[in-house]
Amino acid sequence: MQLYTKTGDKGYTSLIGGEKVRKDTNRVNAYGTIDELNSLIGYIVSQLEERDSSLKAELIEMQQNLFDCGTDLATPHGKGTYKVTKEMVQNLEMSIDSYSDKSPEILSFVLPGGHPIASLLHMARTVVRRAERSIVSLATEQSINQYAAIYMNRLSDYFFAVARAVNNHYSVKEILYERGGKVFHPELKKEDLS
């Protein structure tokens, strides 16, 4: 099988449904950045030890979900059935809460770093944020699956929570940002934010 098609040589690609668009559109940037994130997660998975099998399984499932997000973003509204659901967002939120409970409470920002896996997770968090910016730009232009956008928004919180939990698990002291004020408010409960 020949891998290359030459169809993108002039700067265009095809969306699901066949529409041709420039490769520098917000849509292509969004799902392209998700692809980059998926590759970074694959690297993180390759660096995990056997004792990290539950995190490894969770990240591999997340890679599947990211393919779903990318597919949804490559699908113009009305051209197919979306894959990312409200339940996927809720499952991610439960995971965030679980990892958050495994770390000490903080009131200020944390400098990215610590254990090598935590550092990679922080890198993944920033790639998510970049993807999210493209998704927000796309959503101002066209209708998209709102749950794909919400899922990506939660995903940066997920990577933050997991990075902190990894540092805590390996007894790596986090370095707090010292020049800012209190940004996290533990007195606010989740119900207050709804």
C-alpha positions, 0 to 999 in steps of 0.5 A: 500500500502506498502511504502518500497520496499527493493530494495535500501537496498544494496546502489543502486537505479533505474533511470528513464528508469530502470538503477540501479546506486549507491546512492552516484553518482553525479546524485543521489546527485544532485536530492537528494539535490533538494529533500532536497531543496524542503522540505526546501521550504515546511517549508518556505511556512508553515511559511509564513503569509496569507499576503504573499500569492503571495510569497507562491504561487510562492514558491509552483510553484517553488516546482513543478519546482524542481520536474521537475528538479529532474525528469530531473536529474534522467533521463539519456540522451535519456531515456525520455523527459526533463521537464525544459525549457528555458521559465522556466529559463526566468520566473525565471529571470523576478522574480529575476529582480522584487525582486531585484528592491524591495531592495536597491542597494548594492556593497558588500556581505550581511551577511545571516540573518535578518527576520526569513523568509529571514534567511530561504531563505538564507538557501535555497540559500545555499542548491541550491548551493550545488545541483548545485555543484553536477549538475556541476560534473554530467554534466562533466560525462554525458549529462544532460538537460542544462536548469535544470542546468541553472535553478538551477544556477538562483535559488540561485540568486532568493533566494538571491533577495527574502531574501533581498526583505523580509528584506526590506519589514519588515524594517530589516537592512541588515548587510554588509560584512565589510572586502571585497571590492566592488563586485557588480558593478551597472554601469554594465547593464544586456546587458553588461553581455550577 
